[in-house]
């Protein structure tokens, strides 16, 4: 029964969030079980481009898991737009990889999470937040509150700044800059829509016009 409940909860997580979280959990578990080491995963441009260890372009994003805002984004402003959500992952990951070459970060997963937090917070400006029961603020301030908390703990804020910068670039290009409502400069290629988005049903299709015992005689099948 417990397994069935877990399976139901797991399958209710949106596709992209489920895949990303699963990859993070499996990667972390493999490290804890000493099947692999963090030294095989971290971001290192020299090893990537000279030794062709290209997996590091992906694995450095998997050593930190915080899927709450990822799920809220996919279930919220990206509902029904899986291809756009995947493209945001690819676009933001590429920017972080480029910027990561100029900063001393070996894992970019936490910065990626801050990016997701930033995009979610800017798309939900009216949501009220509470930080440890001490501080109340609007959602757009959340990334900066988290950065301030990191600073109080004595941690480097480079991670937070990188996530905020990439999140702002995406938000600006997609939500702020375009002149036409709903239009954005960050557009996913058609192949992603073909892979991830369900084709819209043809409103003019009438199954009663088909003949031949259900076979598509005389024309292409819907969506074909």
Residue pairs with C-beta under 8 A, 6 or more apart in sequence:
10 18
11 18
13 21
13 67
13 71
14 71
14 74
14 75
14 82
15 74
15 82
15 196
16 70
16 74
16 82
16 85
16 86
16 89
17 67
17 70
17 71
17 74
20 67
20 70
20 89
21 65
21 67
21 70
23 62
24 62
24 63
24 64
24 65
24 67
24 109
25 65
27 36
27 41
27 59
27 62
27 63
28 62
28 63
28 65
30 36
31 37
31 38
31 41
31 63
38 63
38 107
40 59
41 56
41 59
41 60
41 62
41 63
41 107
42 56
42 59
42 60
42 63
42 106
42 107
43 56
43 57
43 60
43 97
43 100
43 105
43 106
43 107
43 108
44 53
44 56
44 106
45 101
47 53
47 56
48 54
48 56
48 57
57 97
60 100
60 106
60 107
60 108
60 109
61 93
61 96
61 107
61 108
61 109
61 112
62 109
63 107
63 109
64 107
64 109
64 110
64 112
64 113
65 109
66 110
66 113
69 113
69 116
69 117
69 120
70 113
70 116
72 120
73 85
73 116
73 119
73 120
73 123
74 82
74 85
76 120
76 123
76 124
77 123
78 84
78 85
78 88
80 197
81 197
82 196
82 197
83 188
83 192
83 193
83 195
83 196
83 197
84 188
86 188
86 192
86 196
87 186
87 187
87 188
87 189
87 192
88 119
88 170
88 186
91 170
91 186
92 112
92 115
92 166
92 167
92 170
93 108
93 112
95 166
95 169
95 170
96 108
96 111
96 112
96 115
96 162
96 166
97 108
99 162
99 165
99 166
100 108
100 162
103 158
103 162
104 158
105 111
105 158
105 159
105 162
108 162
110 159
110 163
111 159
111 160
111 162
111 163
111 166
112 163
113 163
114 143
114 146
114 147
114 159
114 160
114 162
114 163
114 164
114 167
115 163
115 164
115 166
115 167
115 170
116 167
117 142
117 143
117 146
117 163
117 167
118 143
118 163
118 164
118 167
118 168
118 171
119 167
119 170
119 171
120 139
121 127
121 139
121 140
121 141
121 142
121 143
122 139
122 140
122 167
122 171
122 175
123 171
123 175
124 139
125 138
125 139
125 140
126 138
126 139
127 138
127 139
128 136
128 137
128 138
128 139
129 136
129 137
129 138
129 139
129 141
129 142
129 145
130 136
131 137
131 145
131 149
135 145
137 145
143 160
143 163
143 164
143 167
144 164
146 160
147 157
147 160
147 161
147 164
150 156
150 157
150 159
150 160
151 157
170 186
173 184
173 185
173 186
174 184
174 185
174 186
175 184
177 184
177 185
178 184
178 185
199 223
201 222
202 222
202 223
205 222
210 216
210 217
211 217
211 218
212 218
216 224
